[in-house]
């Protein structure tokens, strides 16, 4: 693999970053909101499952 000097490397980096399709502000906000919604849904789901397992084990062992 041939070594490149730092100036050539930076030119290559700039050329590659120009090829990137960056998301719009709206796309970023929608995606971020969807992540927060999915985290909320997952946390509620796991909380409910945890409570049901706790209730079942408590009843099974007579601790409830």
LINNOR-V61469 format. One record per residue. N is the residue number from 1. RES is the residue in one letter. D_CENTER is the distance of its C-alpha to the mean C-alpha in Angstrom with 2 decimals. Layout:
N_RES_D_CENTER / N_RES_D_CENTER
This chain:
1_X_35.14 / 2_X_36.77 / 3_X_35.91 / 4_X_35.15 / 5_X_36.18 / 6_X_33.76 / 7_X_34.91 / 8_X_34.36 / 9_X_30.92 / 10_X_29.92 / 11_X_31.49 / 12_X_29.44 / 13_X_26.18 / 14_X_27.23 / 15_X_28.18 / 16_X_24.84 / 17_X_22.85 / 18_X_25.21 / 19_X_24.15 / 20_X_20.48 / 21_X_19.73 / 22_X_17.82 / 23_X_16.13 / 24_X_18.31 / 25_X_17.77 / 26_X_17.77 / 27_X_15.13 / 28_X_12.78 / 29_X_13.77 / 30_X_13.51 / 31_X_9.98 / 32_X_9.05 / 33_X_11.43 / 34_X_10.14 / 35_X_6.73 / 36_X_9.29 / 37_X_11.63 / 38_X_9.74 / 39_X_9.07 / 40_X_12.76 / 41_X_13.96 / 42_X_12.56 / 43_X_14.07 / 44_X_17.26 / 45_X_17.54 / 46_X_17.33 / 47_X_19.70 / 48_X_22.14 / 49_X_22.11 / 50_X_22.70 / 51_X_25.53 / 52_X_27.09 / 53_X_27.09 / 54_X_28.57 / 55_X_31.16 / 56_X_32.05 / 57_X_32.53 / 58_X_34.46 / 59_X_36.72 / 60_X_37.17 / 61_X_38.25 / 62_X_40.22 / 63_X_38.37 / 64_X_37.42
